[in-house]
Amino acid sequence: MLDLVEWVNRISTPEQQAVMAADVDAAQQSRTLPALVVVPGRETVVTAPLSAGAGSRHRIVAEVLVVTAVPRGNQPLGAKMVDELKALREPTLQQLINWLPTGSDIEVTWQGGQLMALKSNALYWVDAFKTDYWWSL
């Protein structure tokens, strides 16, 4: 199983402490902006039988989402907000891409990012990452 605390610690900096949330709706409730929020994503399970009736093991493809929120105020989407978003996302991407979390068998890959929500108080961007690990019965 993935340890999301390890992900939070990996992307936290002295200037910006990441937190966890149960889902993307909870991630949008962040009271402190700017914010980095780690959210569990989907887990896809593929069963692979072992030889000679020894049981089976399961390949888990785990997705983890990182929601980045920057304050918006009553300003139109401008360069200042985009620069602040970029300043938060770049170190996160650098820390996670090709990183091998404890218990994983395949390094973390970036699956893409997109605008999640544009509210009156903040812009929310989500980046999706995935990694694989094997779980045996």
DRENDO-1510 file (C-alpha; in Angstrom, 1 decimal, always signed):
<recs>
REC; n; res; u; v; w
REC; 1; MET; +0.0; +0.0; +0.0 .
REC; 2; LEU; +1.2; +3.5; -0.7 .
REC; 3; ASP; +2.1; +5.7; +2.2 .
REC; 4; LEU; +0.8; +9.1; +1.3 .
REC; 5; VAL; +2.6; +10.6; +4.3 .
REC; 6; GLU; +5.8; +9.8; +2.4 .
REC; 7; TRP; +4.4; +11.8; -0.6 .
REC; 8; VAL; +3.5; +14.7; +1.6 .
REC; 9; ASN; +7.0; +14.8; +3.2 .
REC; 10; ARG; +8.6; +14.4; -0.3 .
REC; 11; ILE; +7.0; +17.6; -1.7 .
REC; 12; SER; +6.9; +19.7; +1.5 .
REC; 13; THR; +9.4; +22.5; +1.8 .
REC; 14; PRO; +10.2; +24.9; +4.7 .
REC; 15; GLU; +8.2; +27.6; +2.8 .
REC; 16; GLN; +5.3; +25.4; +1.8 .
REC; 17; GLN; +4.0; +22.5; +3.9 .
REC; 18; ALA; +1.9; +20.0; +1.9 .
REC; 19; VAL; -1.2; +18.3; +3.5 .
REC; 20; MET; -3.4; +15.3; +2.7 .
REC; 21; ALA; -7.1; +15.3; +1.8 .
REC; 22; ALA; -9.5; +12.4; +1.4 .
REC; 23; ASP; -10.8; +13.6; -2.0 .
REC; 24; VAL; -10.6; +16.6; -4.5 .
REC; 25; ASP; -13.6; +18.2; -2.9 .
REC; 26; ALA; -11.9; +18.3; +0.4 .
REC; 27; ALA; -8.7; +19.6; -1.3 .
REC; 28; GLN; -10.7; +22.6; -2.5 .
REC; 29; GLN; -11.6; +23.5; +1.1 .
REC; 30; SER; -8.1; +24.6; +2.0 .
REC; 31; ARG; -8.2; +27.6; +4.2 .
REC; 32; THR; -4.5; +28.6; +3.7 .
REC; 33; LEU; -3.4; +29.7; +0.3 .
REC; 34; PRO; -1.2; +28.9; -1.5 .
REC; 35; ALA; -1.6; +25.2; -0.8 .
REC; 36; LEU; -0.3; +21.8; -1.9 .
REC; 37; VAL; -2.7; +18.9; -1.2 .
REC; 38; VAL; -2.0; +15.2; -1.8 .
REC; 39; VAL; -5.1; +13.2; -2.6 .
REC; 40; PRO; -5.4; +9.4; -3.2 .
REC; 41; GLY; -6.6; +8.6; -6.8 .
REC; 42; ARG; -7.8; +5.4; -8.4 .
REC; 43; GLU; -6.1; +2.0; -7.8 .
REC; 44; THR; -6.4; -0.5; -10.6 .
REC; 45; VAL; -5.8; -4.1; -9.7 .
REC; 46; VAL; -4.5; -6.8; -12.1 .
REC; 47; THR; -4.3; -10.4; -10.9 .
REC; 48; ALA; -1.3; -12.5; -12.0 .
REC; 49; PRO; -1.3; -16.2; -11.1 .
REC; 50; LEU; +1.9; -17.7; -9.7 .
REC; 51; SER; +3.3; -21.0; -11.0 .
REC; 52; ALA; +2.5; -24.4; -9.5 .
REC; 53; GLY; -0.7; -23.3; -7.7 .
REC; 54; ALA; +1.3; -21.1; -5.3 .
REC; 55; GLY; -1.5; -18.5; -5.2 .
REC; 56; SER; -1.6; -15.2; -7.0 .
REC; 57; ARG; -0.2; -11.8; -6.7 .
REC; 58; HIS; -1.8; -8.5; -7.7 .
REC; 59; ARG; -0.3; -5.7; -9.6 .
REC; 60; ILE; -1.6; -2.4; -8.2 .
REC; 61; VAL; -1.5; +0.7; -10.5 .
REC; 62; ALA; -1.9; +3.5; -8.0 .
REC; 63; GLU; -2.8; +7.1; -8.9 .
REC; 64; VAL; -2.0; +10.0; -6.6 .
REC; 65; LEU; -3.2; +13.5; -7.3 .
REC; 66; VAL; -1.5; +16.7; -6.2 .
REC; 67; VAL; -3.8; +19.7; -6.0 .
REC; 68; THR; -2.1; +23.1; -6.1 .
REC; 69; ALA; -4.1; +26.1; -5.1 .
REC; 70; VAL; -3.1; +29.8; -5.4 .
REC; 71; PRO; -5.1; +32.8; -4.2 .
REC; 72; ARG; -7.1; +34.6; -6.8 .
REC; 73; GLY; -9.0; +37.4; -5.2 .
REC; 74; ASN; -11.0; +39.6; -7.6 .
REC; 75; GLN; -8.3; +39.7; -10.2 .
REC; 76; PRO; -8.6; +38.3; -13.7 .
REC; 77; LEU; -6.3; +35.3; -14.5 .
REC; 78; GLY; -3.0; +37.1; -14.8 .
REC; 79; ALA; +0.7; +36.6; -15.0 .
REC; 80; LYS; +1.2; +37.0; -11.2 .
REC; 81; MET; -1.2; +34.0; -10.5 .
REC; 82; VAL; +0.3; +31.9; -13.3 .
REC; 83; ASP; +3.9; +32.6; -11.9 .
REC; 84; GLU; +2.8; +31.6; -8.4 .
REC; 85; LEU; +1.2; +28.4; -9.7 .
REC; 86; LYS; +4.4; +27.6; -11.7 .
REC; 87; ALA; +6.6; +28.3; -8.7 .
REC; 88; LEU; +4.6; +25.8; -6.6 .
REC; 89; ARG; +4.3; +23.1; -9.3 .
REC; 90; GLU; +7.9; +23.0; -10.6 .
REC; 91; PRO; +9.5; +21.7; -7.4 .
REC; 92; THR; +6.7; +19.3; -6.9 .
REC; 93; LEU; +7.1; +17.8; -10.4 .
REC; 94; GLN; +10.9; +17.6; -9.9 .
REC; 95; GLN; +10.5; +15.8; -6.6 .
REC; 96; LEU; +8.0; +13.2; -7.8 .
REC; 97; ILE; +8.8; +12.4; -11.4 .
REC; 98; ASN; +11.1; +9.3; -11.5 .
REC; 99; TRP; +11.0; +8.9; -7.7 .
REC; 100; LEU; +10.7; +5.4; -6.3 .
REC; 101; PRO; +8.4; +5.5; -3.2 .
REC; 102; THR; +9.0; +2.9; -0.5 .
REC; 103; GLY; +7.2; -0.4; -1.4 .
REC; 104; SER; +6.8; +0.6; -5.1 .
REC; 105; ASP; +8.3; -1.4; -7.9 .
REC; 106; ILE; +8.1; +1.3; -10.7 .
REC; 107; GLU; +9.1; +4.9; -10.5 .
REC; 108; VAL; +6.5; +7.6; -10.3 .
REC; 109; THR; +5.4; +9.0; -13.7 .
REC; 110; TRP; +3.5; +12.2; -14.4 .
REC; 111; GLN; +0.2; +11.6; -16.2 .
REC; 112; GLY; -0.6; +15.2; -16.9 .
REC; 113; GLY; -2.2; +18.2; -15.2 .
REC; 114; GLN; -5.2; +20.4; -15.8 .
REC; 115; LEU; -7.2; +23.2; -14.3 .
REC; 116; MET; -9.5; +21.7; -11.8 .
REC; 117; ALA; -11.5; +24.8; -10.6 .
REC; 118; LEU; -11.4; +28.5; -10.9 .
REC; 119; LYS; -13.3; +30.0; -7.9 .
REC; 120; SER; -13.6; +33.5; -6.6 .
REC; 121; ASN; -11.0; +32.9; -4.0 .
REC; 122; ALA; -8.5; +30.6; -5.7 .
REC; 123; LEU; -7.3; +28.7; -8.8 .
REC; 124; TYR; -7.0; +25.0; -8.3 .
REC; 125; TRP; -4.7; +22.9; -10.5 .
REC; 126; VAL; -4.4; +19.1; -10.3 .
REC; 127; ASP; -1.5; +17.0; -11.4 .
REC; 128; ALA; -1.9; +13.2; -11.7 .
REC; 129; PHE; +0.9; +10.8; -10.9 .
REC; 130; LYS; +1.1; +7.0; -11.0 .
REC; 131; THR; +3.2; +4.2; -9.7 .
REC; 132; ASP; +2.9; +0.4; -9.6 .
REC; 133; TYR; +3.5; -2.1; -6.8 .
REC; 134; TRP; +3.0; -5.8; -6.3 .
REC; 135; TRP; +0.8; -7.2; -3.5 .
REC; 136; SER; +1.0; -10.9; -2.8 .
REC; 137; LEU; -1.6; -12.9; -0.8 .
</recs>
